[in-house]
C-alpha cells in the first residue's frame, strides 16, 4: 500500500507551479491535489481512455491496443485506474513506452498495484503519475468516483470511450467531456449489446465514431487542430 511519508507523495496547491495547467481550467478545480510522480510538460498532449469495469474481453483488447498506439504517437494516456477498461488503457500506455496518468477516486493511502504489468511503485513513478484530490485516508464512494471524472477529462485534450453502459460512470465522464467541449470519440461496434448501449446513445448525440486501430490518425488530427 502506498505510504505518503516513505514513497514521496507530494501535496500540490493550485498556486504551485507543479499544478497541472489543463486542470486549472476545469469547473471547480481542486485547490489541493496529491501526486505520486510529477506532471510533465508532455502530459499536456494527452487523451483519456475510459470504459466499463465489467467489459468484454474484446473491450479489454481494444483499450490496451488504443492505449499502446496512442502512446506510440506520443500521447500521455489518462484514465481512472478502475478495474477493466481503465487498467487496460494504463497498461497499453506503458507497453507503448509513454507516460500514463492514473486519477484515483480514493485517497492515496488506498492505492495498490492492480496488475503485474505495473511492476512496482518506483516503475510507476518513472513512467507516470498517480493523482488524487481526496484526503489520503478517504475511501471510495460513488460521489468521489463522479467527482474524479472531471479530473480525468480535465487532464485530457480528448476522450475515447471503449465500452459504456447506459447508466454508468463512463457515461457520466462522457457527459463531462461534452460539457467541457473536449472531442469525444466512441467505439462503434457492429453488434450492439447491452454492454455498449451507452456507446450507441453517445454516437447518436454527436460523438465521433471510431471503428478500428487505424483511426488513431483521426483522433490525432482532431487533437492537433484544437
N, C-alpha and C positions, 0 to 999 in steps of 0.2 A: 504494500500500500504506500502511496506517495506521502512523504512527510515534508512539511514546509521547511523545517529547520535544517534537515540534513540533505535535501535534494535541490535546494536552491530555487524555490518558488519566489518570484518577485511580485511585490504589490505595486501596481502602477495606477496613478490617478490620471484623470482626463487632462490635467495641466502638464503632465510629464511628456517629454519628447518621445518616449518609448510607446506612448499610447497610439494604437493603430489609426492612421489617417482616415481610412474608409469608415471606421467605426464612429468617428466623431460626428458623422453626418446622418446617423440613423435617428429616428424619433426616440427621444428619451435615452440617450446613450448612458451606459453605466458610469457613474462617477469614479468607481474603483473596479479594477479587474485584477485577477491573479493569473500570472503567466509562468509556465514551466517551459523554458526556452524563450527565445526572443522573436518578436515580429521583425521581419526584414523588409527592405525596400522592394525586393522582388515579389513579396506577398501582395502587393497592390495589383499584380497581374494574376488574378485568382478566379476560380469558379467553384461553386458549391455543387456537390452531387448528393442527392437525397433520395430516400425511398423507405419502404416498409421494413419493419423488424422481421416480419414473417414472410419475406419474399420467396419467390420460386428459385430453384437452382439456376434457371436461366437468368433471372434478375441479378443474382449474385455475380454471375459471369459477366454480364453486361456492365455492372457497376465497376467491377475491378478492371475490365477492359477499357472503359472510358477513362477511369482514373489513371491508368498507365499511359494511354495515348495522349491525353491532355497534358499529363506531366512531361511527356517526351517533347511536347511543344513549349515547355517552359512555364506552364501554369501551376501555381500552388493550388492544391485540392483542399477545399474546406468542407467539413461535414460535422455531424453532431455526435459522433462516436457511439451511437446506439448500436445494438446488435443488428445484424442484417446488412442492408444496403450501405449504411454509413460506414461500418467497419470495412466492408469490401472496397469501398472507394478509397479509404485511407491506405489500405494495403496496396491497391493499384498504383497510387501515387508513389509509394516507397519503391515499388517494383520498377517504376519509371525513373527512379533516381532523382526525384524532385521533392520539394517540401510538401508537408501536409499540415493543416491546422485542425485540431480537434477542439470543438466547442462543447463544454460539458453542461449538463443540466443538474449537476450536483456540485457541492464544494470539492475542492482539490483533495481533501483527505479521503474521499471515496473513490478516487481514480485508481484503477488497476489495469494491468496489461491484459487485454482480452484475447490476444492471439499470439502464437509463437512468432508470427511474421514481424511483430514489433520489436522482438529480440530483447530489449532492455530499456529501462528508463533513460539511460545515457544515450542509447541509439536514437530514441525519440527526440531527445534534446538536440542532438546533432542534425536531425533530419526534419524537424518540425517544431510545432509549438502546441502546448495544451493551454486552453484559456477557459476561465470561468469568471462570472460576475458574482457568484454566490459566496457567502461566507464559507470558509474552508470545511466546517463540520456539517454543513447543511445537506440533508438527504434529498433524494429525488421526489418531486411532486409533479402533478400534471401542470400546474401553473408555471413551475420552473421550466418544464420542457417547452411550453408555449413561448415563454419569455426568451428562452435560448434561441428560438428560431430567428428572431430579429437580429441577433448577433451573427448567426451563420450567414444570413442573407446580407447583412450589413458589411461583412468582411469580404464579400464576393462581388465581382463585376457582373456575374450572370449565374443562373441556377439551372441545373439539369435534374429533372425528376425521372427516376428509372421505373419504379412501381409504386402506385399510390391508390389506396382505397378511398372511398367517398368521404368517410369520416375518419380522419387520421391526422397525426401531427404533421405528416408530409403535406397534406392538403393545406393545413394552416400556414406552413412555411411558403408554399406556392402563392398563397394569397398575400402574404407579407412581401414577397418578391414583386408581385403586381403593384402593390401599394407603393413600393419604393422605386418603381419604374426600372427594375432590373430585367433584362431579357430573360424570358422563361422558356426553356427547352424541355420538351416532354417526349419520352419514348412512345412511339406509336406501334402497337402490336397488331399483327394480322388477326390473331384470335383474341377476342375480348372476353375476359373472365372477371369474376368479382374482384380479383386482386389488382386489376388495372381499370376499374370503373372511374376512379379519380383521374387517371390519365385521360380518358375519353372526355370527361367533363372539362378538364383544363384545356384540351385541344379545341373544344367547341367554343371556349371563352376567349380564344385568341393566342394560346401558347403556340410556340414554333415546334413543328413535328420533327423528330429525329428518328431515323429508322435503322441506321447501320453505323459501324465504326468510322466509315469514311466521312460521315457527317461532322467529324471533328473540324474539318475545314469550314463548314457552315457556321459552327459555333465560334470559331476563331475570327471569322470575318465580321460577325456581329460585334464581338468584344473589341476588336481593334478599331472599329469605326465609331465607338462610343464617344 
